[in-house]
Amino acid sequence: MSKLEALLGRLEKVKGRNGSFVACCPHHADKSPSLAIKENPDGRILLHCFAGCSAAEVVGSIGMELGDLFPEDAQRERIGHRGQPTKPRFYATDLLKIINFEALVVSIAAADMSKGKPLSDVDKQRLSLAADRIREAATYAG
């Protein structure tokens, strides 16, 4: 599955073809598509929410990361002059929104567990992913 297919599979009311799509934005209460999605020839996926949501907010709302919008080759181009990977810069507000969303996932799992409801394997994987994303966001904040 391509990165574009993975993204589109998590969105609602997707319409379009040939690398250009619209869908409902998952970050705000969207009744009709306000999110534009375009795949560039180099494999980068561009997002624009006409309601003003940032790309980080959009992908965070569906459990993805900004890095999921770029081809694997682009990841190698982010190597600094000393051979160390460079950290992309994020606004603190975007990092807090990601942490807040992932903390919600953790709190839902905690509430279910406190009621004696066992977590499915899928729930356990999502909980682990939430913890990883919280740790990763915290490293960018520091």
Kinemage of the C-alpha trace (Angstrom):
@kinemage 1
@onewidth
@group {chain A} dominant
@subgroup {mainchain}
@vectorlist {calphas} color= white
{ca met a 1} P 0.000 0.000 0.000
{ca ser a 2} L 1.376 3.399 -0.970
{ca lys a 3} L 1.620 6.293 1.471
{ca leu a 4} L -1.154 8.074 -0.430
{ca glu a 5} L -3.428 5.019 -0.227
{ca ala a 6} L -2.727 4.721 3.509
{ca leu a 7} L -3.662 8.375 3.998
{ca leu a 8} L -6.801 8.247 1.861
{ca gly a 9} L -7.940 5.057 3.590
{ca arg a 10} L -8.166 6.950 6.898
{ca leu a 11} L -10.229 9.844 5.518
{ca glu a 12} L -13.953 10.212 4.851
{ca lys a 13} L -15.816 11.308 1.704
{ca val a 14} L -12.713 11.039 -0.487
{ca lys a 15} L -13.189 12.167 -4.087
{ca gly a 16} L -10.714 12.651 -6.900
{ca arg a 17} L -8.202 10.868 -9.068
{ca asn a 18} L -4.783 11.179 -10.721
{ca gly a 19} L -3.070 12.337 -7.551
{ca ser a 20} L -5.527 15.131 -6.622
{ca phe a 21} L -8.228 14.525 -4.027
{ca val a 22} L -10.571 16.222 -1.584
{ca ala a 23} L -11.877 14.744 1.671
{ca cys a 24} L -13.402 15.736 4.982
{ca cys a 25} L -10.772 17.090 7.350
{ca pro a 26} L -10.437 14.728 10.334
{ca his a 27} L -9.239 17.504 12.650
{ca his a 28} L -12.417 19.550 12.756
{ca ala a 29} L -16.143 18.815 12.485
{ca asp a 30} L -16.261 18.696 8.709
{ca lys a 31} L -19.543 17.830 6.977
{ca ser a 32} L -18.331 18.404 3.421
{ca pro a 33} L -14.804 18.013 2.043
{ca ser a 34} L -12.534 20.924 2.921
{ca leu a 35} L -9.204 19.069 2.814
{ca ala a 36} L -7.246 19.136 -0.453
{ca ile a 37} L -4.731 16.340 -1.016
{ca lys a 38} L -2.218 16.260 -3.849
{ca glu a 39} L 0.578 13.843 -4.578
{ca asn a 40} L 3.553 15.477 -6.309
{ca pro a 41} L 5.483 13.578 -8.988
{ca asp a 42} L 8.379 13.188 -6.500
{ca gly a 43} L 6.072 11.313 -4.084
{ca arg a 44} L 5.500 14.112 -1.565
{ca ile a 45} L 1.910 14.437 -0.377
{ca leu a 46} L 0.617 17.969 0.089
{ca leu a 47} L -2.327 18.769 2.367
{ca his a 48} L -4.355 21.966 2.663
{ca cys a 49} L -7.366 22.387 4.930
{ca phe a 50} L -9.453 25.345 3.818
{ca ala a 51} L -10.723 25.713 7.402
{ca gly a 52} L -7.167 26.428 8.568
{ca cys a 53} L -6.031 23.157 10.177
{ca ser a 54} L -2.280 22.550 9.856
{ca ala a 55} L -0.869 19.474 8.129
{ca ala a 56} L 0.453 18.277 11.520
{ca glu a 57} L -3.040 18.566 13.020
{ca val a 58} L -4.598 16.697 10.096
{ca val a 59} L -2.163 13.767 10.101
{ca gly a 60} L -2.075 13.632 13.913
{ca ser a 61} L -5.854 13.300 13.972
{ca ile a 62} L -5.680 10.090 11.951
{ca gly a 63} L -2.734 8.565 13.770
{ca met a 64} L -0.081 9.427 11.211
{ca glu a 65} L 3.030 11.603 11.282
{ca leu a 66} L 4.284 14.357 9.008
{ca gly a 67} L 7.051 12.012 7.839
{ca asp a 68} L 4.349 9.762 6.397
{ca leu a 69} L 3.738 12.434 3.737
{ca phe a 70} L 7.216 12.076 2.237
{ca pro a 71} L 8.830 9.298 0.196
{ca glu a 72} L 11.560 7.240 1.825
{ca asp a 73} L 14.221 8.927 -0.359
{ca ala a 74} L 13.332 12.286 1.173
{ca gln a 75} L 14.145 10.880 4.616
{ca arg a 76} L 17.757 10.326 3.527
{ca glu a 77} L 18.034 13.916 2.262
{ca arg a 78} L 17.418 15.173 5.814
{ca ile a 79} L 20.946 14.227 6.886
{ca gly a 80} L 22.877 17.153 8.334
{ca his a 81} L 26.375 18.286 7.385
{ca arg a 82} L 27.926 16.107 10.109
{ca gly a 83} L 26.158 12.954 8.981
{ca gln a 84} L 23.542 13.241 11.741
{ca pro a 85} L 19.846 13.317 10.930
{ca thr a 86} L 18.432 16.788 11.297
{ca lys a 87} L 15.287 17.286 13.351
{ca pro a 88} L 12.484 19.045 11.549
{ca arg a 89} L 11.232 22.100 13.417
{ca phe a 90} L 7.695 22.070 14.748
{ca tyr a 91} L 5.675 24.718 16.508
{ca ala a 92} L 5.188 23.957 20.186
{ca thr a 93} L 1.421 24.271 19.737
{ca asp a 94} L 1.463 21.532 17.088
{ca leu a 95} L 3.529 19.269 19.346
{ca leu a 96} L 1.118 19.859 22.220
{ca lys a 97} L -1.846 19.024 19.993
{ca ile a 98} L -0.200 15.750 18.963
{ca ile a 99} L 0.603 14.903 22.585
{ca asn a 100} L -2.960 15.811 23.589
{ca phe a 101} L -4.462 13.537 20.929
{ca glu a 102} L -2.203 10.605 21.794
{ca ala a 103} L -2.898 11.144 25.520
{ca leu a 104} L -6.591 10.809 24.682
{ca val a 105} L -5.861 7.409 23.121
{ca val a 106} L -3.997 6.400 26.303
{ca ser a 107} L -6.812 7.616 28.553
{ca ile a 108} L -9.444 5.692 26.601
{ca ala a 109} L -7.379 2.519 26.919
{ca ala a 110} L -6.850 3.188 30.640
{ca ala a 111} L -10.584 3.704 31.172
{ca asp a 112} L -11.376 0.440 29.390
{ca met a 113} L -8.767 -1.436 31.404
{ca ser a 114} L -10.043 0.052 34.682
{ca lys a 115} L -13.470 -1.370 33.854
{ca gly a 116} L -11.927 -4.805 33.383
{ca lys a 117} L -12.270 -4.728 29.591
{ca pro a 118} L -9.313 -6.520 27.996
{ca leu a 119} L -7.498 -4.722 25.185
{ca ser a 120} L -7.467 -6.383 21.770
{ca asp a 121} L -4.171 -6.863 19.951
{ca val a 122} L -5.063 -3.909 17.712
{ca asp a 123} L -5.772 -1.763 20.797
{ca lys a 124} L -2.443 -2.791 22.348
{ca gln a 125} L -0.588 -1.864 19.155
{ca arg a 126} L -2.342 1.532 19.008
{ca leu a 127} L -1.546 2.146 22.677
{ca ser a 128} L 2.110 1.350 22.028
{ca leu a 129} L 2.104 3.672 19.014
{ca ala a 130} L 0.564 6.454 21.130
{ca ala a 131} L 3.331 6.068 23.723
{ca asp a 132} L 5.990 6.168 20.990
{ca arg a 133} L 4.481 9.314 19.470
{ca ile a 134} L 4.302 11.055 22.837
{ca arg a 135} L 7.978 10.239 23.455
{ca glu a 136} L 8.926 11.409 19.953
{ca ala a 137} L 6.999 14.684 20.284
{ca ala a 138} L 8.693 15.274 23.629
{ca thr a 139} L 12.134 14.933 21.996
{ca tyr a 140} L 11.263 17.653 19.468
{ca ala a 141} L 10.094 19.917 22.283
{ca gly a 142} L 13.417 19.629 24.115
